[in-house]
């Protein structure tokens, strides 16, 4: 529906309300962005699995998603803002079709202004301090609450938010002077961030509101976001091998990648700050102080074997300390910390110890380009897992556990090929396109890489390709699925390069991650919405109402297709009663499991409350109760590993001491994983039930070379 709205006047009108602070710059759309939006709409209308016309009805949905993406906790807009923005309810479709993005940019500009107003107000509250003897509380979760009605209500909400920020730091032992300094810097940084937003940010926020209004897993990616997605699939990039972060207004080196140019140079370390970047040994140095992190990263990356110079302020130097120049040659960096890894867990029952090999797979990665070019060393999740299986066989493990917890998916091809490591030919997954046509994806290679006892561990964050693999292993009876119900994402996405569609020579328009099909198990059931249900369920800390496919209001429905003919590779169900009995008997006596269930119950209680007291005495009492609970645990089990007392320090990311932060992360990585240990015990039980078939590790017939893995 065509409507001519004075959106420019609207944007100017809203900026007149706040004269007490410097508003962020007004952002305007570019012709290139308008063209990209129109082109994306044409692709979405023609090729998306869920056909939806770009009309007033969809425009209304886009507005809802846009507002939610900008202000999910309803901390910036008030009801009067929402009432005014309702004028755009039926014009966002026209904005895309007519290539006039003034309306969505006006919405973003109002959002940026409100953010600046709120944090400016928060900063002003620090001058007065707070009385923590009062009886009041703060509701910190507002995503399901109505919009606050007035500016007075919003100021009261922010007063309580700042008071809670202050109280958290006070309870952590900081004095008032240190608290004010910390919070002033925090709120100032928030103001700087909103002041550095660009038209690219506004455009991508709006485009993703559009794509996700159609279906949750369709996304728009600008050229830079598309490049980052490519890196996540390849697990490699060209750069210097340094993880960067923003800290105290500086772009700071967080960690060095082992074997990368930065680490090998011996001239850089964690905590060093980068002040400038030059694009050759004698190039002009670009001052990057105050830059956004993504802009700095883009400047440091470049072509392989090219030189980049850094102007560095060492970690130990003060703000006026001596700089040094570091010259590095960019190289291809492999992100091995995101690749598959193996460990061996010994499981002891009585006098018998079983060895369970655990392969942790964070994602189904694949270097598409290198594979198509015939590169023998292309990065692949399946190749890496096949290599690790060979190593585990040589180590003589009795069982293998594939840990897919928090694995959000990736390459469909990799999911199929990974399944082929454990089944001897057959269908793996069915795909149904928008026209209802079904294709069957199969494992076509004879033999398996591992034919011994197998387990797959999943949680609520295991999605997409993880669900394809887990479902196939379950349907074939090939292994046990252990954990919690998976995410429930049963859709297939394809990457559409809009510049290829427009036949552009240069990157201008970005890419669409477009839902093109729905996948189904070999038994005909969808994993959409329902996910994969484990054979043996473990306790979960996940809030199923707010995380998972079923939490989306526009997810595709669950449907079923015809089951395929396939030959089961095992009969895990026959062993389930015995395995469940052993598992339940063990965890019923296991102290760590009891403590875990207590923690989950406490977490769920806090989730329901969604608010905390702002009375210092009450908060201290609550903290003392929790600490006494931990102390009681240690007293009950004198020989067990003591609970590490982790108090809330009141700080946010980037505010903590970097060295301590990294040390704490490493300690967390080494902490006992109660659920993983129990999954390994379950597999140990299975080995015990299969005693006549001992010696699996020596009998797996197909190794990495036979699989074509180089």
GUDOLUM-267217 format. One record per residue (C-alpha): residue number from 1; residue in one letter; y, x negated, z negated. Coordinates in steps of 0.1 Angstrom, whole numbers, plus 5000, padded with zeros to 4 digits. Example, Ala and Ser with C-alpha at 12.3 -4.5 7.8 and 13.67 -1.06 7.14 Angstrom:
PT   k r north east   up
PT   1 A  4955 4877 4922
PT   2 S  4989 4863 4929
END
This chain:
PT   k r north east   up
PT   1 X  5000 5000 5000
PT   2 X  5034 4985 5010
PT   3 X  5060 4982 4984
PT   4 X  5092 4962 4984
PT   5 X  5099 4950 4949
PT   6 X  5129 4929 4938
PT   7 X  5106 4903 4923
PT   8 X  5132 4876 4926
PT   9 X  5156 4896 4905
PT  10 X  5128 4904 4881
PT  11 X  5121 4867 4876
PT  12 X  5158 4859 4871
PT  13 X  5161 4888 4847
PT  14 X  5133 4875 4825
PT  15 X  5148 4840 4822
PT  16 X  5180 4854 4807
PT  17 X  5162 4864 4775
PT  18 X  5159 4829 4760
PT  19 X  5190 4808 4758
PT  20 X  5179 4788 4728
PT  21 X  5156 4765 4747
PT  22 X  5152 4748 4781
PT  23 X  5130 4770 4802
PT  24 X  5104 4755 4825
PT  25 X  5113 4750 4861
PT  26 X  5110 4781 4883
PT  27 X  5080 4776 4906
PT  28 X  5081 4788 4942
PT  29 X  5052 4792 4966
PT  30 X  5049 4771 4997
PT  31 X  5042 4784 5032
PT  32 X  5010 4764 5032
PT  33 X  4998 4782 5000
PT  34 X  5005 4816 5016
PT  35 X  4985 4806 5046
PT  36 X  4956 4794 5025
PT  37 X  4956 4827 5006
PT  38 X  4955 4847 5038
PT  39 X  4927 4826 5053
PT  40 X  4907 4828 5020
PT  41 X  4910 4866 5021
PT  42 X  4896 4867 5056
PT  43 X  4866 4846 5046
PT  44 X  4860 4866 5015
PT  45 X  4862 4899 5033
PT  46 X  4837 4888 5059
PT  47 X  4812 4866 5042
PT  48 X  4810 4874 5005
PT  49 X  4777 4889 4992
PT  50 X  4796 4917 4976
PT  51 X  4819 4933 5002
PT  52 X  4852 4944 4987
PT  53 X  4882 4954 5008
PT  54 X  4915 4938 4998
PT  55 X  4934 4969 4989
PT  56 X  4953 4985 4960
PT  57 X  4921 4990 4939
PT  58 X  4913 4953 4942
PT  59 X  4949 4944 4936
PT  60 X  4948 4962 4902
PT  61 X  4917 4942 4893
PT  62 X  4933 4909 4904
PT  63 X  4963 4916 4881
PT  64 X  4940 4922 4852
PT  65 X  4921 4890 4858
PT  66 X  4953 4871 4863
PT  67 X  4968 4882 4830
PT  68 X  4935 4875 4812
PT  69 X  4933 4840 4827
PT  70 X  4969 4832 4817
PT  71 X  4969 4847 4782
PT  72 X  4933 4854 4771
PT  73 X  4941 4855 4734
PT  74 X  4973 4876 4739
PT  75 X  4995 4851 4723
PT  76 X  5023 4849 4749
PT  77 X  5029 4883 4766
PT  78 X  5039 4914 4746
PT  79 X  5034 4950 4757
PT  80 X  5069 4953 4772
PT  81 X  5060 4923 4795
PT  82 X  5028 4940 4805
PT  83 X  5046 4973 4812
PT  84 X  5070 4954 4835
PT  85 X  5042 4935 4852
PT  86 X  5025 4968 4859
PT  87 X  5050 4971 4888
PT  88 X  5029 4945 4906
PT  89 X  4996 4965 4901
PT  90 X  4993 4975 4938
PT  91 X  5012 4948 4956
PT  92 X  4991 4917 4951
PT  93 X  4969 4926 4981
PT  94 X  5001 4929 5002
PT  95 X  5013 4895 4988
PT  96 X  4981 4879 5003
PT  97 X  4980 4898 5035
PT  98 X  5018 4894 5043
PT  99 X  5018 4857 5032
PT 100 X  5045 4864 5006
PT 101 X  5033 4851 4972
PT 102 X  5066 4858 4954
PT 103 X  5050 4884 4931
PT 104 X  5022 4863 4917
PT 105 X  5046 4834 4913
PT 106 X  5070 4856 4894
PT 107 X  5042 4866 4870
PT 108 X  5033 4829 4865
PT 109 X  5070 4820 4859
PT 110 X  5072 4847 4832
PT 111 X  5041 4833 4816
PT 112 X  5055 4798 4816
PT 113 X  5087 4810 4801
PT 114 X  5069 4829 4773
PT 115 X  5048 4798 4765
PT 116 X  5079 4778 4762
PT 117 X  5095 4804 4740
PT 118 X  5065 4807 4717
PT 119 X  5061 4769 4711
PT 120 X  5099 4765 4707
PT 121 X  5098 4792 4680
PT 122 X  5067 4774 4664
PT 123 X  5086 4741 4663
PT 124 X  5116 4758 4646
PT 125 X  5094 4772 4618
PT 126 X  5085 4737 4607
PT 127 X  5120 4733 4591
PT 128 X  5114 4759 4565
PT 129 X  5078 4753 4553
PT 130 X  5055 4779 4539
PT 131 X  5044 4795 4506
PT 132 X  5007 4792 4504
PT 133 X  5005 4813 4472
PT 134 X  5009 4845 4492
PT 135 X  4980 4868 4499
PT 136 X  4978 4872 4536
PT 137 X  4955 4863 4564
PT 138 X  4956 4852 4601
PT 139 X  4936 4868 4629
PT 140 X  4927 4838 4652
PT 141 X  4906 4857 4678
PT 142 X  4926 4883 4697
PT 143 X  4909 4885 4731
PT 144 X  4896 4920 4724
PT 145 X  4928 4932 4707
PT 146 X  4956 4952 4723
PT 147 X  4988 4934 4734
PT 148 X  5013 4931 4705
PT 149 X  5040 4958 4709
PT 150 X  5071 4938 4702
PT 151 X  5088 4904 4699
PT 152 X  5089 4910 4661
PT 153 X  5051 4914 4660
PT 154 X  5047 4883 4682
PT 155 X  5069 4862 4660
PT 156 X  5049 4873 4630
PT 157 X  5016 4863 4648
PT 158 X  5030 4829 4656
PT 159 X  5044 4825 4620
PT 160 X  5009 4829 4608
PT 161 X  4995 4806 4635
PT 162 X  5018 4778 4625
PT 163 X  5011 4785 4588
PT 164 X  4974 4781 4595
PT 165 X  4980 4749 4614
PT 166 X  5000 4735 4584
PT 167 X  4974 4747 4559
PT 168 X  4945 4731 4578
PT 169 X  4963 4697 4577
PT 170 X  4972 4702 4540
PT 171 X  4936 4709 4531
PT 172 X  4927 4677 4550
PT 173 X  4949 4657 4526
PT 174 X  4981 4652 4546
PT 175 X  5015 4654 4529
PT 176 X  5043 4676 4541
PT 177 X  5061 4648 4560
PT 178 X  5029 4638 4579
PT 179 X  5021 4675 4586
PT 180 X  5056 4681 4601
PT 181 X  5053 4650 4623
PT 182 X  5019 4660 4635
PT 183 X  5028 4696 4643
PT 184 X  5062 4687 4659
PT 185 X  5044 4663 4683
PT 186 X  5017 4690 4690
PT 187 X  5042 4717 4699
PT 188 X  5064 4692 4718
PT 189 X  5034 4682 4739
PT 190 X  5026 4718 4746
PT 191 X  5062 4723 4758
PT 192 X  5059 4691 4780
PT 193 X  5027 4704 4795
PT 194 X  5042 4738 4805
PT 195 X  5072 4719 4818
PT 196 X  5050 4699 4841
PT 197 X  5032 4728 4857
PT 198 X  5036 4730 4894
PT 199 X  5033 4755 4922
PT 200 X  4997 4742 4927
PT 201 X  4988 4753 4892
PT 202 X  5003 4788 4897
PT 203 X  4986 4791 4931
PT 204 X  4952 4781 4919
PT 205 X  4954 4804 4888
PT 206 X  4963 4833 4911
PT 207 X  4936 4825 4937
PT 208 X  4909 4823 4910
PT 209 X  4921 4856 4896
PT 210 X  4916 4870 4931
PT 211 X  4882 4855 4937
PT 212 X  4868 4863 4903
PT 213 X  4880 4898 4905
PT 214 X  4854 4902 4932
PT 215 X  4826 4885 4914
PT 216 X  4825 4860 4885
PT 217 X  4811 4829 4903
PT 218 X  4834 4829 4934
PT 219 X  4862 4803 4929
PT 220 X  4890 4788 4948
PT 221 X  4894 4750 4946
PT 222 X  4925 4731 4958
PT 223 X  4919 4698 4976
PT 224 X  4919 4678 4943
PT 225 X  4896 4703 4925
PT 226 X  4873 4702 4954
PT 227 X  4871 4664 4953
PT 228 X  4863 4666 4916
PT 229 X  4835 4691 4923
PT 230 X  4821 4667 4949
PT 231 X  4821 4639 4924
PT 232 X  4802 4661 4899
PT 233 X  4775 4666 4926
PT 234 X  4773 4630 4938
PT 235 X  4776 4615 4903
PT 236 X  4797 4588 4919
PT 237 X  4833 4581 4928
PT 238 X  4855 4552 4940
PT 239 X  4877 4539 4913
PT 240 X  4880 4514 4885
PT 241 X  4854 4528 4861
PT 242 X  4875 4540 4832
PT 243 X  4876 4574 4815
PT 244 X  4913 4583 4808
PT 245 X  4930 4607 4784
PT 246 X  4965 4618 4774
PT 247 X  4974 4605 4740
PT 248 X  5009 4602 4724
PT 249 X  5027 4606 4758
PT 250 X  5006 4578 4773
PT 251 X  4977 4578 4798
PT 252 X  4952 4560 4777
PT 253 X  4918 4544 4784
PT 254 X  4892 4563 4764
PT 255 X  4861 4545 4775
PT 256 X  4850 4520 4801
PT 257 X  4821 4526 4824
PT 258 X  4795 4498 4820
PT 259 X  4793 4477 4851
PT 260 X  4826 4491 4866
PT 261 X  4855 4469 4877
PT 262 X  4875 4477 4845
PT 263 X  4847 4466 4822
PT 264 X  4837 4436 4843
PT 265 X  4873 4423 4843
PT 266 X  4873 4417 4806
PT 267 X  4910 4426 4806
PT 268 X  4909 4462 4795
PT 269 X  4895 4481 4765
PT 270 X  4895 4515 4748
PT 271 X  4930 4524 4736
PT 272 X  4949 4504 4762
PT 273 X  4978 4524 4777
PT 274 X  4986 4525 4814
PT 275 X  5023 4526 4822
PT 276 X  5024 4519 4859
PT 277 X  5002 4518 4890
PT 278 X  5006 4497 4923
PT 279 X  4986 4501 4954
PT 280 X  4980 4464 4963
PT 281 X  4984 4430 4948
PT 282 X  5020 4429 4958
PT 283 X  5028 4466 4960
PT 284 X  5056 4483 4942
PT 285 X  5047 4495 4907
PT 286 X  5050 4533 4902
PT 287 X  5061 4542 4866
PT 288 X  5037 4569 4854
PT 289 X  5050 4574 4819
PT 290 X  5051 4611 4812
PT 291 X  5029 4619 4842
PT 292 X  5001 4645 4841
PT 293 X  4967 4630 4837
PT 294 X  4953 4644 4870
PT 295 X  4982 4628 4890
PT 296 X  4976 4594 4874
PT 297 X  4939 4596 4881
PT 298 X  4946 4605 4918
PT 299 X  4969 4574 4920
PT 300 X  4943 4551 4905
PT 301 X  4915 4562 4927
PT 302 X  4914 4550 4963
PT 303 X  4893 4534 4991
PT 304 X  4864 4512 4982
PT 305 X  4873 4474 4980
PT 306 X  4910 4481 4979
PT 307 X  4932 4466 4952
PT 308 X  4950 4485 4925
PT 309 X  4973 4469 4899
PT 310 X  4979 4484 4865
PT 311 X  5008 4478 4842
PT 312 X  4991 4479 4808
PT 313 X  5004 4482 4772
PT 314 X  4975 4468 4751
PT 315 X  4961 4491 4724
PT 316 X  4972 4468 4695
PT 317 X  5008 4465 4708
PT 318 X  5037 4487 4696
PT 319 X  5058 4508 4720
PT 320 X  5080 4477 4727
PT 321 X  5051 4453 4729
PT 322 X  5044 4429 4757
PT 323 X  5029 4444 4789
PT 324 X  5003 4428 4811
PT 325 X  4993 4433 4847
PT 326 X  4957 4438 4856
PT 327 X  4945 4436 4892
PT 328 X  4912 4453 4900
PT 329 X  4892 4460 4932
PT 330 X  4881 4496 4934
PT 331 X  4843 4500 4937
PT 332 X  4819 4529 4939
PT 333 X  4811 4540 4903
PT 334 X  4778 4557 4894
PT 335 X  4782 4582 4866
PT 336 X  4749 4574 4850
PT 337 X  4758 4591 4817
PT 338 X  4756 4624 4836
PT 339 X  4722 4616 4852
PT 340 X  4687 4624 4840
PT 341 X  4675 4604 4810
PT 342 X  4642 4600 4791
PT 343 X  4631 4595 4756
PT 344 X  4597 4596 4739
PT 345 X  4592 4617 4707
PT 346 X  4562 4610 4685
PT 347 X  4548 4642 4670
PT 348 X  4525 4636 4640
PT 349 X  4502 4663 4627
PT 350 X  4479 4650 4599
PT 351 X  4465 4617 4610
PT 352 X  4471 4623 4647
PT 353 X  4502 4614 4667
PT 354 X  4510 4628 4701
PT 355 X  4536 4612 4724
PT 356 X  4559 4638 4741
PT 357 X  4581 4625 4769
PT 358 X  4615 4642 4770
PT 359 X  4636 4642 4802
PT 360 X  4671 4655 4797
PT 361 X  4687 4668 4829
PT 362 X  4724 4677 4826
PT 363 X  4727 4691 4861
PT 364 X  4710 4695 4895
PT 365 X  4731 4669 4912
PT 366 X  4727 4658 4948
PT 367 X  4748 4636 4972
PT 368 X  4748 4659 5002
PT 369 X  4767 4636 5025
PT 370 X  4746 4605 5018
PT 371 X  4714 4625 5022
PT 372 X  4725 4639 5056
PT 373 X  4735 4604 5067
PT 374 X  4700 4591 5059
PT 375 X  4711 4569 5030
PT 376 X  4678 4558 5014
PT 377 X  4696 4554 4980
PT 378 X  4713 4589 4979
PT 379 X  4717 4603 4944
PT 380 X  4693 4631 4936
PT 381 X  4682 4648 4904
PT 382 X  4646 4652 4917
PT 383 X  4644 4615 4926
PT 384 X  4656 4605 4892
PT 385 X  4632 4628 4874
PT 386 X  4603 4616 4896
PT 387 X  4611 4580 4886
PT 388 X  4613 4589 4849
PT 389 X  4579 4607 4852
PT 390 X  4564 4575 4865
PT 391 X  4578 4556 4836
PT 392 X  4565 4582 4811
PT 393 X  4530 4581 4827
PT 394 X  4529 4543 4823
PT 395 X  4540 4548 4787
PT 396 X  4510 4571 4782
PT 397 X  4527 4602 4770
PT 398 X  4506 4633 4763
PT 399 X  4531 4659 4774
PT 400 X  4564 4662 4791
PT 401 X  4594 4684 4781
PT 402 X  4622 4690 4806
PT 403 X  4654 4696 4786
PT 404 X  4677 4719 4805
PT 405 X  4699 4730 4777
PT 406 X  4736 4732 4788
PT 407 X  4725 4726 4824
PT 408 X  4748 4749 4844
PT 409 X  4729 4744 4877
PT 410 X  4739 4727 4909
PT 411 X  4720 4721 4941
PT 412 X  4695 4749 4950
PT 413 X  4675 4723 4971
PT 414 X  4672 4701 4941
PT 415 X  4659 4730 4920
PT 416 X  4632 4737 4946
PT 417 X  4622 4701 4950
PT 418 X  4621 4695 4912
PT 419 X  4597 4725 4909
PT 420 X  4576 4708 4935
PT 421 X  4570 4679 4912
PT 422 X  4549 4702 4890
PT 423 X  4533 4727 4913
PT 424 X  4511 4720 4943
PT 425 X  4528 4738 4972
PT 426 X  4539 4774 4972
PT 427 X  4570 4796 4971
PT 428 X  4596 4788 4945
PT 429 X  4624 4813 4949
PT 430 X  4635 4842 4971
PT 431 X  4670 4847 4985
PT 432 X  4685 4880 4995
PT 433 X  4717 4879 5016
PT 434 X  4744 4906 5020
PT 435 X  4724 4923 5047
PT 436 X  4693 4926 5026
PT 437 X  4674 4899 5045
PT 438 X  4650 4879 5023
PT 439 X  4642 4843 5029
PT 440 X  4616 4823 5009
PT 441 X  4621 4787 4997
PT 442 X  4589 4768 4992
PT 443 X  4576 4735 4979
PT 444 X  4558 4721 5010
PT 445 X  4546 4688 4996
PT 446 X  4510 4684 4986
PT 447 X  4502 4672 4951
PT 448 X  4522 4669 4920
PT 449 X  4540 4642 4901
PT 450 X  4527 4654 4867
PT 451 X  4498 4677 4861
PT 452 X  4496 4675 4823
PT 453 X  4510 4698 4796
PT 454 X  4546 4707 4804
PT 455 X  4575 4724 4786
PT 456 X  4609 4735 4797
PT 457 X  4637 4739 4771
PT 458 X  4666 4762 4779
PT 459 X  4695 4778 4760
PT 460 X  4723 4803 4768
PT 461 X  4742 4777 4789
PT 462 X  4712 4770 4811
PT 463 X  4722 4787 4844
PT 464 X  4716 4791 4881
PT 465 X  4694 4762 4893
PT 466 X  4681 4758 4858
PT 467 X  4670 4794 4858
PT 468 X  4653 4790 4892
PT 469 X  4633 4760 4879
PT 470 X  4624 4776 4845
PT 471 X  4614 4809 4861
PT 472 X  4591 4792 4886
PT 473 X  4574 4771 4860
PT 474 X  4570 4803 4839
PT 475 X  4557 4825 4868
PT 476 X  4532 4799 4879
PT 477 X  4519 4796 4843
PT 478 X  4526 4759 4848
PT 479 X  4544 4753 4815
PT 480 X  4559 4767 4783
PT 481 X  4595 4779 4784
PT 482 X  4610 4773 4749
PT 483 X  4645 4781 4735
PT 484 X  4668 4810 4740
PT 485 X  4674 4835 4769
PT 486 X  4693 4817 4797
PT 487 X  4727 4826 4811
PT 488 X  4716 4852 4837
PT 489 X  4734 4838 4868
PT 490 X  4712 4849 4896
PT 491 X  4735 4842 4925
PT 492 X  4738 4816 4952
PT 493 X  4770 4800 4962
PT 494 X  4781 4781 4993
PT 495 X  4810 4758 4998
PT 496 X  4834 4769 5025
PT 497 X  4861 4743 5035
PT 498 X  4891 4763 5046
PT 499 X  4905 4734 5065
PT 500 X  4873 4733 5086
PT 501 X  4877 4770 5092
PT 502 X  4914 4765 5103
PT 503 X  4904 4733 5122
PT 504 X  4930 4712 5103
PT 505 X  4929 4675 5107
PT 506 X  4943 4670 5071
PT 507 X  4933 4685 5038
PT 508 X  4957 4714 5031
PT 509 X  4940 4746 5022
PT 510 X  4912 4737 4998
PT 511 X  4878 4752 4995
PT 512 X  4860 4784 4984
PT 513 X  4828 4784 4963
PT 514 X  4816 4817 4978
PT 515 X  4787 4838 4965
PT 516 X  4765 4845 4996
PT 517 X  4731 4856 4982
PT 518 X  4711 4866 4951
PT 519 X  4680 4848 4942
PT 520 X  4647 4863 4928
PT 521 X  4617 4849 4911
PT 522 X  4584 4847 4929
PT 523 X  4573 4877 4909
PT 524 X  4601 4897 4925
PT 525 X  4624 4900 4894
PT 526 X  4660 4888 4894
PT 527 X  4673 4865 4867
PT 528 X  4707 4881 4872
PT 529 X  4721 4895 4839
PT 530 X  4688 4892 4821
PT 531 X  4682 4855 4825
PT 532 X  4649 4838 4818
PT 533 X  4633 4848 4785
PT 534 X  4615 4820 4767
PT 535 X  4578 4822 4759
PT 536 X  4587 4809 4724
PT 537 X  4621 4818 4711
PT 538 X  4642 4794 4689
PT 539 X  4672 4803 4668
PT 540 X  4705 4804 4686
PT 541 X  4741 4798 4677
PT 542 X  4754 4814 4709
PT 543 X  4774 4846 4708
PT 544 X  4756 4866 4736
PT 545 X  4785 4892 4737
PT 546 X  4811 4866 4748
PT 547 X  4790 4841 4767
PT 548 X  4766 4847 4795
PT 549 X  4764 4868 4827
PT 550 X  4763 4901 4808
PT 551 X  4797 4893 4793
PT 552 X  4814 4897 4827
PT 553 X  4826 4932 4835
PT 554 X  4820 4928 4872
PT 555 X  4787 4909 4873
PT 556 X  4762 4919 4900
PT 557 X  4735 4944 4888
PT 558 X  4699 4935 4881
PT 559 X  4676 4945 4909
PT 560 X  4640 4937 4919
PT 561 X  4623 4929 4952
PT 562 X  4587 4926 4963
PT 563 X  4566 4900 4945
PT 564 X  4552 4871 4966
PT 565 X  4516 4860 4970
PT 566 X  4513 4828 4950
PT 567 X  4485 4810 4931
PT 568 X  4491 4804 4894
PT 569 X  4489 4767 4884
PT 570 X  4479 4774 4849
PT 571 X  4474 4800 4822
PT 572 X  4499 4793 4794
PT 573 X  4498 4829 4782
PT 574 X  4463 4825 4771
PT 575 X  4474 4798 4746
PT 576 X  4506 4816 4735
PT 577 X  4491 4835 4705
PT 578 X  4478 4803 4690
PT 579 X  4510 4784 4697
PT 580 X  4532 4811 4683
PT 581 X  4510 4813 4651
PT 582 X  4513 4775 4646
PT 583 X  4550 4775 4654
PT 584 X  4558 4804 4630
PT 585 X  4537 4789 4602
PT 586 X  4554 4755 4606
PT 587 X  4590 4767 4607
PT 588 X  4583 4791 4579
PT 589 X  4579 4761 4556
PT 590 X  4604 4738 4574
PT 591 X  4635 4732 4553
PT 592 X  4656 4721 4583
PT 593 X  4648 4754 4601
PT 594 X  4657 4774 4570
PT 595 X  4690 4756 4568
PT 596 X  4696 4761 4605
PT 597 X  4691 4799 4601
PT 598 X  4715 4799 4571
PT 599 X  4741 4781 4592
PT 600 X  4737 4806 4620
PT 601 X  4740 4836 4597
PT 602 X  4772 4820 4583
PT 603 X  4786 4814 4618
PT 604 X  4779 4850 4628
PT 605 X  4796 4863 4597
PT 606 X  4827 4843 4606
PT 607 X  4826 4855 4641
PT 608 X  4827 4891 4629
PT 609 X  4856 4884 4605
PT 610 X  4878 4868 4632
PT 611 X  4904 4859 4605
PT 612 X  4910 4835 4578
PT 613 X  4930 4836 4545
PT 614 X  4963 4818 4544
PT 615 X  4962 4815 4507
PT 616 X  4956 4779 4497
PT 617 X  4936 4787 4466
PT 618 X  4913 4810 4485
PT 619 X  4908 4785 4513
PT 620 X  4900 4757 4489
PT 621 X  4875 4780 4471
PT 622 X  4858 4788 4504
PT 623 X  4856 4751 4513
PT 624 X  4842 4742 4478
PT 625 X  4815 4769 4482
PT 626 X  4804 4754 4516
PT 627 X  4804 4719 4502
PT 628 X  4784 4730 4472
PT 629 X  4759 4746 4496
PT 630 X  4754 4713 4514
PT 631 X  4751 4695 4481
PT 632 X  4724 4719 4469
PT 633 X  4705 4713 4501
PT 634 X  4704 4676 4494
PT 635 X  4693 4682 4458
PT 636 X  4665 4705 4470
PT 637 X  4651 4678 4493
PT 638 X  4659 4643 4477
PT 639 X  4640 4625 4504
PT 640 X  4656 4642 4534
PT 641 X  4684 4628 4555
PT 642 X  4716 4636 4537
PT 643 X  4741 4660 4552
PT 644 X  4771 4643 4566
PT 645 X  4801 4660 4550
PT 646 X  4824 4669 4579
PT 647 X  4856 4685 4567
PT 648 X  4881 4701 4590
PT 649 X  4907 4675 4596
PT 650 X  4932 4700 4612
PT 651 X  4936 4679 4643
PT 652 X  4932 4687 4679
PT 653 X  4919 4666 4708
PT 654 X  4940 4636 4715
PT 655 X  4954 4635 4679
PT 656 X  4926 4616 4662
PT 657 X  4921 4579 4659
PT 658 X  4904 4570 4692
PT 659 X  4880 4544 4678
PT 660 X  4869 4568 4650
PT 661 X  4865 4596 4674
PT 662 X  4842 4576 4697
PT 663 X  4822 4564 4667
PT 664 X  4818 4600 4655
PT 665 X  4806 4611 4689
PT 666 X  4779 4584 4690
PT 667 X  4768 4593 4655
PT 668 X  4765 4630 4666
PT 669 X  4744 4619 4696
PT 670 X  4720 4602 4672
PT 671 X  4719 4631 4648
PT 672 X  4686 4650 4643
PT 673 X  4680 4677 4669
PT 674 X  4660 4703 4650
PT 675 X  4653 4725 4680
PT 676 X  4643 4696 4702
PT 677 X  4619 4683 4676
PT 678 X  4603 4717 4671
PT 679 X  4599 4721 4709
PT 680 X  4581 4687 4709
PT 681 X  4559 4699 4681
PT 682 X  4550 4730 4701
PT 683 X  4539 4708 4730
PT 684 X  4520 4687 4705
PT 685 X  4502 4718 4695
PT 686 X  4493 4726 4731
PT 687 X  4479 4691 4736
PT 688 X  4457 4697 4705
PT 689 X  4445 4730 4720
PT 690 X  4436 4712 4752
PT 691 X  4417 4684 4736
PT 692 X  4389 4684 4761
PT 693 X  4414 4676 4788
PT 694 X  4429 4645 4771
PT 695 X  4442 4616 4792
PT 696 X  4467 4635 4814
PT 697 X  4490 4606 4818
PT 698 X  4465 4586 4837
PT 699 X  4455 4614 4861
PT 700 X  4487 4625 4877
PT 701 X  4480 4617 4914
PT 702 X  4513 4616 4930
PT 703 X  4539 4590 4922
PT 704 X  4575 4585 4933
PT 705 X  4566 4566 4965
PT 706 X  4542 4593 4976
PT 707 X  4569 4619 4971
PT 708 X  4591 4601 4995
PT 709 X  4614 4590 4967
PT 710 X  4629 4555 4975
END
